[in-house]
Structure formats: C-alpha cells, structure tokens
Amino acid sequence: MTEVCLGVRVVRPPDHDSSDDSKYSRCNGLVGVVVDVGVGDSSTQQLIRVIWDTGDQEAICADSGGCFDLLVFDTAQAGAKHDRVTCNVCHKPVVGIRWKCKRCRDYDLCSGCYGEGKHSR
C-alpha cells in the first residue's frame, strides 16, 4: 500500500482517468490537502479524504495496487539545487523537489517530468 500522510498537498495528474461521473473527475490540476487516512470498504483498501482548495471534500480509494490517482504537490524552496543529480527523463539538472521512484533503483525526476506523469508509477 502507498503511504499517505496527513497535511500533504496533492494535485490531480494531467492524465487523471475521467471515466466516472463524479464532479471531481474533470478537475485535472485541482489542488488540495489530505485531511484523513483510513480504510475503505474492504480491510485492505486504503482510503483518503481530500479537501480541495475549492472547499469541496472528496473520498478517494486506492486502486488494486495500493496507489492513488494523485500526485504530491511541489512545495520545495524555489531554486534548491541537487549536486550532480539529473532527471532520468529530460536529463536536465534537478532543481526544487528531487522526486524519487519507490520501485526503481536510482531513478530521479524533476518537478516538470513528475507533474506531467512521464514515469509510469
């Protein structure tokens, strides 16, 4: 299961699956904060509650792999540089948050490539 912490700022990814009819399904780029972490209908399904910056709340269930269709919102200091670290996608130096893949060994992303979903999760 994916670990999610209270207070983390999250954003809908650009490739968010909008196949359902919820009012949030068409809100790619919507930013909010995680306010609750719990268990969904089954004892193995993780559920989080997000309050979007619009004031609306949404309960979001993890998929069968334990992943949420959300990205962590970049809140790093502007200009923070990581010595000798380049993005594995665009090959530019990483400035700001250094995004790491939990599944791939020694894999780094810049915020631009992370935000555009250029690495399969």
N, C-alpha and C positions, 0 to 999 in steps of 0.2 A: 504494500500500500504506500501511496505517496504521503509524506508527512507535510502537514499544513499547520502553520502557526497562527494564533490569534493576532490580529492587528496588521497582518501582511496586506499590502496594497496589491490588487490584482487587476488584470485587464483582459478583455476578450481578445483572442488572437484573430488575425486577419482572415484565417481560413476556418473560423468557427462554423460548425455544422448548423445550418439554419433550417433543417428539415422539420423541426417540430413547430407547433403553433404558439409557443409562449411569446409573450410580448418582449422578452429579452433575446429571443433567437435572432433578431435582426439588428442587434446592438453591438456589432463588432467595434472595438475600440472603447467600449464603456469601461470606466474605471471605478473600483470600489474597494472596500476593506472587508476582510474576513472577521466576522464577529462571533462565530460559533463553529465548533468542530465536534461532530458526533457520529452516530451510526445510523444508517438508513434502514430500509425495510428488512433487509437480511442482516444478520450479525456480522457479516464480512464486508458489507458495503459501506464505505465511508461517505459521510455527508457533511457539507459545509454550508454555512449561511453567510451570504454576502450582502452588505448594504452598499448599493451603488451611489455614486455621487449625485444622482438624481433624487435620492431619498427613498427609492424603491428597495425592497428586500427580495432576495431570491435564494431558495434552497437548491444546491447543486450536488448531484450524486456523482461519485467516481464511476468510471467505466469498469469493465471486467478486469482490466489490467491495473486498476487502482489509481488511474490518472484522471485529472480534471481537465476540462476544456477551457483552461485559464492559464495565463502567464503571470509571473511576478512582475509588478510594475517597477521600472528602473527609478530608484531613488538615491543613486550614488551621487557623491560630490561631483560637480562638473569639473572636468579636467584631470581626475585621478588617473594616473598612468601606471601600467604594469610593465616593468622592465622585461625586455626580451620575450613578451607574450604577444602572439599574433592570432587573429581569428582563423580557425580552421576552414571557414567558408570563403571569406573575401580576402584573407591573407594580409589584412591591414593591422597595425598595432591596436591593441585593446586599450580603450580609454573609457573610463566610467566603470560600470559593473563588469566584472570578469565572470561571464556565465560559464558554468561547468556542466557537463553531462554526467549524470549519476551512473549511466550504463556504459559509456565509452571511456576507455583509458586515455588520459592526457588529451582531452578534447575541450577547446576553449572557443567561445563565441563572443563577438562584440554585441552591444545592445541592438544595433541595427539588424543584424542577422538573426538574433534571438527573437526580436519583435516581429520579424517577418516569417518566422517559423521555418527557417531554412535548414534546420536539423530535425530529422524525424525523432520524435520523443519515444 
